[in-house]
């Protein structure tokens, strides 16, 4: 299984956990493996410019940015599909059990 420093998309999970990446080889691969945790995350920029770049320029950035905007779900689904098409690759999951 790949450790987090080998994954193509690295970002902080949250403020408490952080990125859990090895810093310049300062820890061994075994130390990373002992954590038994691998995480892949794809973030979508929901700004008007980013939506337009995804080809979703008819969606309201203000609407899809709201956490409780149920009426924004269809547009968020379109964003999810576009980001997945652009960013997600099978190779990101190499080493995981089928």
Secondary structure, DSSP 8 states (H G I E B T S, - for coil): ---GGGSS----S-TTT-----STT-S-HHHHHHT-----------SHHHHHHTT-TTS-HHHHT-TT-GGGHHHHHHHHHHHHHHH--GGGGTTS--
